């Protein structure tokens, strides 16, 4: 019989909130990149999604603080909760990045005036960024070490691609 601790249910709730945030972050980035690449304005839609991410980050942090206050977690759980706070903050930042991409579209008219090689690189980097977000959310779901290694490899390839521009 598996013994579960009282804090475990709360940790599972935090994990589910983070997974939900990851899905929302993917949607925000995907929408803004698609609009940027294909040439249409996504600002108002992305702003709504970004606001949802910020509210969900607050929900995650409230839950984390509740767990700390109620259960006085041991060091390993406390480190996990600290990591969860960092993850929620990072996922909320994706919403701000998506909003920035949407704003840039309005200022420079997307890729309409870019040369083909620039367009190709931006599309390629966009695909890699979206794939990294997908892998990150999958990692949150499974906590698999192999996925973490794949994410690091993709990040390294993305950074090489950026440095070649």
C-alpha positions as CSV (number, residue, x, y, z in Angstrom):
1,X,0.0,0.0,0.0
2,X,1.4,3.4,-1.1
3,X,1.4,6.0,1.7
4,X,0.6,9.5,0.5
5,X,1.4,12.6,2.4
6,X,-1.1,15.4,2.8
7,X,1.1,17.8,0.8
8,X,1.1,15.4,-2.2
9,X,-2.5,16.4,-3.3
10,X,-1.5,20.0,-3.2
11,X,1.7,19.4,-5.2
12,X,-0.4,17.6,-7.8
13,X,-2.7,20.6,-8.0
14,X,0.2,22.9,-8.5
15,X,1.6,20.6,-11.2
16,X,-1.8,20.6,-13.0
17,X,-1.9,24.4,-12.9
18,X,1.5,24.6,-14.4
19,X,0.5,22.1,-17.2
20,X,-2.5,24.3,-17.9
21,X,-0.3,27.3,-18.0
22,X,2.0,25.6,-20.4
23,X,-0.8,24.8,-22.8
24,X,-2.0,28.5,-22.6
25,X,1.6,29.7,-23.1
26,X,1.9,27.5,-26.2
27,X,-1.4,28.9,-27.6
28,X,-0.3,32.5,-27.0
29,X,3.1,32.1,-28.7
30,X,1.7,30.0,-31.5
31,X,-1.0,32.6,-32.2
32,X,1.4,35.5,-32.2
33,X,4.0,33.8,-34.4
34,X,1.3,32.6,-36.9
35,X,0.0,36.2,-37.1
36,X,3.4,37.6,-37.5
37,X,4.5,35.1,-40.2
38,X,1.2,35.0,-42.1
39,X,0.6,38.8,-41.9
40,X,-2.4,39.4,-39.6
41,X,-2.8,41.3,-36.3
42,X,-3.3,39.1,-33.2
43,X,-2.8,41.7,-30.5
44,X,-6.2,41.8,-28.9
45,X,-6.5,38.0,-28.8
46,X,-3.0,37.5,-27.5
47,X,-3.6,40.2,-24.8
48,X,-6.5,38.2,-23.5
49,X,-4.5,35.0,-23.3
50,X,-1.6,36.9,-21.7
51,X,-4.0,38.2,-19.0
52,X,-5.2,34.6,-18.4
53,X,-1.5,33.5,-17.9
54,X,-0.9,36.3,-15.4
55,X,-4.0,35.4,-13.4
56,X,-3.1,31.7,-13.5
57,X,0.4,32.5,-12.3
58,X,-1.1,34.2,-9.3
59,X,-3.3,31.2,-8.7
60,X,-0.2,28.9,-8.8
61,X,1.7,31.1,-6.4
62,X,-1.2,31.4,-4.0
63,X,-1.5,27.6,-4.0
64,X,2.3,27.3,-3.4
65,X,2.2,29.7,-0.5
66,X,-0.8,27.9,1.0
67,X,1.2,24.6,0.9
68,X,4.2,26.2,2.6
69,X,2.0,27.8,5.3
70,X,-0.1,24.7,5.9
71,X,2.4,21.9,5.7
72,X,5.8,23.4,6.5
73,X,7.4,21.3,3.8
74,X,10.8,19.5,4.2
75,X,13.7,20.7,2.1
76,X,13.1,18.6,-1.0
77,X,9.4,19.7,-1.1
78,X,10.4,23.3,-0.5
79,X,12.9,23.1,-3.4
80,X,10.2,21.7,-5.6
81,X,7.8,24.4,-4.7
82,X,10.5,27.1,-5.4
83,X,11.0,25.5,-8.8
84,X,7.2,25.6,-9.4
85,X,7.2,29.3,-8.6
86,X,10.0,29.9,-11.1
87,X,8.2,27.8,-13.8
88,X,4.9,29.7,-13.3
89,X,6.8,33.0,-13.6
90,X,8.5,31.8,-16.8
91,X,5.3,30.6,-18.3
92,X,3.6,33.9,-17.6
93,X,6.5,35.6,-19.4
94,X,5.6,33.7,-22.5
95,X,2.4,35.6,-22.5
96,X,4.3,38.9,-22.4
97,X,6.6,37.7,-25.2
98,X,3.6,36.7,-27.3
99,X,2.2,40.2,-26.7
100,X,5.6,41.7,-27.8
101,X,5.6,39.7,-31.0
102,X,2.0,41.0,-31.7
103,X,3.1,44.6,-31.1
104,X,6.1,44.2,-33.4
105,X,3.9,43.0,-36.2
106,X,2.0,46.3,-36.1
107,X,5.2,48.4,-36.0
108,X,7.1,46.7,-38.9
109,X,4.3,45.0,-40.8
110,X,5.4,41.4,-40.0
111,X,7.6,39.8,-42.6
112,X,6.2,41.6,-45.6
113,X,9.3,43.6,-46.3
114,X,11.9,41.0,-45.2
115,X,14.1,39.2,-47.6
116,X,13.4,35.5,-48.1
117,X,16.4,34.2,-46.1
118,X,15.2,36.2,-43.1
119,X,11.7,34.9,-43.4
120,X,13.0,31.4,-43.7
121,X,15.1,31.7,-40.5
122,X,12.3,33.3,-38.5
123,X,9.9,30.5,-39.6
124,X,12.5,27.9,-38.6
125,X,13.2,29.5,-35.2
126,X,9.5,29.8,-34.6
127,X,9.0,26.1,-35.2
128,X,11.8,25.3,-32.8
129,X,10.5,27.6,-30.1
130,X,7.0,26.0,-30.4
131,X,8.6,22.6,-30.2
132,X,10.5,23.5,-27.1
133,X,7.3,24.7,-25.4
134,X,5.6,21.4,-26.3
135,X,8.5,19.4,-24.9
136,X,8.5,21.5,-21.7
137,X,4.8,20.9,-21.1
138,X,5.3,17.2,-21.8
139,X,8.2,17.2,-19.3
140,X,5.9,18.8,-16.7
141,X,3.4,16.0,-17.3
142,X,5.9,13.1,-17.1
143,X,8.9,14.6,-15.3
144,X,11.1,12.4,-17.6
145,X,14.8,13.0,-17.7
146,X,15.1,12.0,-21.3
147,X,12.8,14.8,-22.3
148,X,14.9,17.2,-20.4
149,X,18.0,16.1,-22.4
150,X,16.0,16.6,-25.7
151,X,15.0,20.1,-24.6
152,X,18.6,21.0,-23.9
153,X,19.6,19.7,-27.4
154,X,16.8,21.7,-29.1
155,X,17.8,24.8,-27.2
156,X,21.4,24.4,-28.3
157,X,20.4,24.0,-31.9
158,X,18.1,27.1,-31.6
159,X,20.9,29.2,-30.2
160,X,23.2,28.1,-33.1
161,X,20.4,29.1,-35.5
162,X,20.1,32.5,-33.9
163,X,23.8,33.1,-33.9
164,X,23.9,32.4,-37.7
165,X,21.6,35.3,-38.5
